[in-house]
Amino acid sequence: MSKTKQKKPSNYQQEILTYLMKKNGGPELKPRQLARRMGISDGNYGDFRTAYKKLRDEGRLIYGSDKALTLPSFDKLVLGRFTANARGFGFVVPEDKTTQSDLFVPEGKTGGARDGDLVLAKIVKRDEKEGRIRYAGEVVEVKERGNTGAVGTLAHSGGTWFVMPDGRRVAKPVVVRDVPAEYRKEGIKVKVDIIWYPQDDGMPEGVIVDTFGLSGEPLAEIGSIMAAFGLPAEFPAEVLSEAAAQSAAFAPDDAVGREDLTGMTIVTIDPDTARDYDDAISLEPLDNGAMRLGIHIADVSHFVTPGSALDMEARSRSLSVYFPRFVVPMLPPVLSNSLCSLQEGVKRFAMSAFIDYDRDGAVCGRRFCRSVICSKKRLTYREAQSLIDGVGRNGYGEEVVALLSRMDRLARCIEARRQKEGMIHLNLPEIELTLDDDGKVTGAGPTDGAYTHTIIEMFMVEANEAVARHLRDLDAPLIRRIHPPPDSESMTQLAKFSKACGYDLSSEPTVRDIIGLVERSAGRPESHAMNLAVLRSFQRAVYSVEAVGHFALASDCYTHFTSPIRRYPDLLIHRELGRLIDGGTAGDSTEAWDNAAKASDYASLKERAAQAAETELRLVLVLQFLEGKRGETFPGVITGVTDFGIFVQHPVFLIEGLIRLQELGDDWWEVSSDEGKVRGDYSGR
């Protein structure tokens, strides 16, 4: 009989830490060796592996020599990029992530480092709180300044010109000693190159290198944010020339090696304002109530080949960035808005995924091919919903109406199945800004809530999952889209917040517990705050080669395949899928996996920057609008409690503001941030 112990996976993290602390300097052990020493069975090794990787990601465990697992050692020097937080603390993201995870640097220990700097830090402290071990570090040297520039508003005071930086990347004003005469105007947006950093708390000095117009003007704000986040304004001439050559050479009737699907009823469904259409849908009835879903995605890989100028530029940009009424595209418009856009009535090359479903919506087969298609109709979400609802069907053709009806039925089956499997749906409003002709905000309202949005979402999720599992099954290099489960600390905080709202939640909840929490609060005053608290407890979804799965979608294997026009990882997935379709062999190539891992990290980095840029511009435009609403009152949702005040979210624009305790009225306020509660001693409010 085997003597290996059957432990609960939830205990593995603490047991690993306890074992390594007791070992106290013994021989370093690789993961498999450590598992055997701890008595972990082969059947439970997967859970053990998940546990030690989670500890590594949290910085509580590192890889020592030759990938052995060890606790972080004090005074060890870590080389990495410093990420600053507005509250004064920060993190060092190591250059070599295999030996050290992100290191927390408390306020006062940053050594003058600024966001993006390359620094040396050392581990100086270990704390244990509620069973969690945390490591903190101290920056000992700034090796290289990461932000040599800043974007902000030019100001003048006491005979000195300076730039007030936007955002948080540069915390202090930048002095400009010599301002050209044509730039000497307060309130204009400028970019400065920083030429000198002080060693103490003084202000850096810089020189103006670009201007964007008057602060507050939409074009000036867009230009300055693009510069601040390194978003390119133009495509290089070589890239545009290559795109034009591809356009001139495109011959849709020369489709050797492609399945001709031009006779199928295929449609696109997109927002009213969409300019590129990268996904199209077909749905054929089969015997016994079964159906064959076709998801046809623009074959960008046909035009953007590895190593080409187009490819290098697409990789550098990594994704398209979407501002109100303005897009910074990943690909030149001749590709994104023309050759790779599945426009109505024209032949286009596609990569097609066919998924077979039984009458209950369960997957029973999948197939992939290169294809040539011809969309029969370009529909908006509103149009498609009207046709499904039986409104205004004249002129659309019976085959299109019948297709939409089948799509509606299948999507509802898929949604029901995925929800049963544990897919989490949060009830949070999505707001669309309304702009005037000058690009300034005039108001906001909820986005279109037609079910056709969910139809397309369900089909895209199914396609992404089908492709991911196909590549996984063939052991092909796979850039996954992962969404790790929430960490234990976030779940503990969510449980406390839930209790304050009158709901019991375990500190180690299952997916079912979280879904139940959302459902129980639905329709109640606390619903919005509860949904927001759940969202904030989640980790960020990223690109990775790690087999972590997608928590919110309840998928064990997921990727991004459906938007190669605007996401570079999707393009890489297309290339790998196309290679296998064309007869290429799979196999575990170390170099291919290493390249996929590097591409994943880079794409995740660029995605964070794009999201930050989009959020910042939206915030600027909304705040400009609300500036003219001073003195007006509105209902709000309390979304956070701290020892210095409460955060309240605007119900329409969904931005938050802080109300300090002293502004709540005369009282002695007792704060319980864990419970999300502020109570007045005298008033009882």
PyMOL commands that set and color helices and strands:
alter all, ss='L'
color gray80, all
select helices_A, chain A and resi 9-23+31-38+42-57+65-67+181-183+218-228+237-249+287-289+300-302+309-317+333-339+381-388+398-421+452-473+488-500+511-521+527-537+568-581+590-627+661-663
alter helices_A, ss='H'
color red, helices_A
select strands_A, chain A and resi 62-63+69-70+77-84+90-94+103-105+118-129+132-144+149-157+160-165+174-176+188-196+205-214+259-260+267-270+279-285+291-298+321-323+326-328+347-357+363-374+377-380+431-435+441-446+480-482+542-544+637-642+645-649+656-660+669-672+677-680
alter strands_A, ss='S'
color yellow, strands_A
deselect
rebuild
show_as cartoon
